[in-house]
Amino acid sequence: MDVLIVILVVVVLAAAFVFIRAQTNAKGRWGINALRTSCPRCGTRLPMIRKPATREEALWGGWTCPQCRCQVDKYGRERGAG
């Protein structure tokens, strides 16, 4: 019984690792960006500690540039209208 639990835990952790790794490489919504980014319009360095300005920023990460008000995702790309 204990062996089954250990195997189950290992499989779940492996699946989580593969999922997170794939999302990080794809730069999807679920990924994690640990690097500091800049505004794509004006080049202003965005703060490491952020205060979300919109609901989408609070849920998925990103910033609103304090200089030009450009909305930027967590990877430093400008958020499109579509």
C-alpha positions as a printed NumPy array, in Angstrom:
array([[  0.   ,   0.   ,   0.   ],
       [  2.823,   2.422,   0.888],
       [  4.579,   1.645,  -2.394],
       [  1.416,   2.541,  -4.32 ],
       [  1.217,   5.908,  -2.585],
       [  4.868,   6.655,  -3.325],
       [  4.395,   5.726,  -6.988],
       [  1.288,   7.906,  -7.215],
       [  3.093,  10.894,  -5.66 ],
       [  6.036,  10.477,  -8.049],
       [  3.724,  10.316, -11.074],
       [  1.794,  13.419,  -9.991],
       [  4.998,  15.39 ,  -9.36 ],
       [  6.454,  14.315, -12.712],
       [  3.276,  15.36 , -14.534],
       [  3.278,  18.738, -12.753],
       [  6.934,  19.279, -13.659],
       [  6.313,  18.478, -17.334],
       [  3.258,  20.749, -17.447],
       [  5.034,  23.712, -15.827],
       [  8.116,  23.253, -18.007],
       [  6.025,  23.153, -21.194],
       [  4.08 ,  26.271, -20.213],
       [  7.257,  28.186, -19.342],
       [  8.852,  27.352, -22.691],
       [  5.673,  28.25 , -24.576],
       [  5.302,  31.533, -22.656],
       [  1.657,  30.761, -21.975],
       [ -0.587,  32.096, -19.265],
       [  0.444,  29.406, -16.773],
       [  4.179,  30.001, -17.155],
       [  6.479,  31.754, -14.725],
       [  8.846,  34.57 , -15.673],
       [ 11.485,  35.284, -13.038],
       [ 13.322,  37.893, -15.122],
       [ 12.795,  41.643, -14.837],
       [ 11.112,  43.159, -17.887],
       [ 10.871,  46.54 , -19.581],
       [  8.014,  48.338, -21.294],
       [  8.009,  47.484, -25.025],
       [  6.937,  51.045, -25.967],
       [  9.103,  53.368, -23.887],
       [ 11.745,  51.035, -22.387],
       [ 10.968,  51.882, -18.752],
       [ 12.108,  49.143, -16.359],
       [  9.042,  47.666, -14.698],
       [  9.137,  47.125, -10.917],
       [  9.879,  43.705,  -9.423],
       [  7.024,  44.11 ,  -6.941],
       [  3.892,  44.983,  -8.823],
       [  0.517,  46.406,  -7.919],
       [ -2.063,  45.008, -10.372],
       [ -4.1  ,  47.69 , -12.139],
       [ -6.612,  45.31 , -13.73 ],
       [ -8.259,  42.015, -12.898],
       [ -6.294,  40.281, -15.678],
       [ -3.007,  41.5  , -14.202],
       [ -4.03 ,  40.202, -10.798],
       [ -4.914,  36.757, -12.195],
       [ -2.223,  36.216, -14.851],
       [  0.567,  38.672, -14.039],
       [  1.853,  41.697, -15.884],
       [  2.114,  45.435, -15.425],
       [  0.763,  48.751, -16.567],
       [  3.712,  51.008, -17.441],
       [  3.848,  54.026, -15.1  ],
       [  5.194,  56.249, -17.914],
       [  3.086,  55.484, -21.011],
       [  0.241,  53.373, -19.486],
       [  1.006,  50.471, -21.852],
       [ -0.344,  47.141, -20.579],
       [  2.421,  44.529, -20.549],
       [  2.147,  40.783, -19.891],
       [  4.504,  38.945, -17.532],
       [  6.968,  38.247, -20.361],
       [  7.337,  41.904, -21.391],
       [  5.055,  41.734, -24.433],
       [  2.416,  44.384, -25.049],
       [ -1.092,  43.069, -24.48 ],
       [ -3.099,  43.262, -27.693],
       [ -6.664,  44.426, -28.005],
       [ -7.641,  41.022, -29.361]])
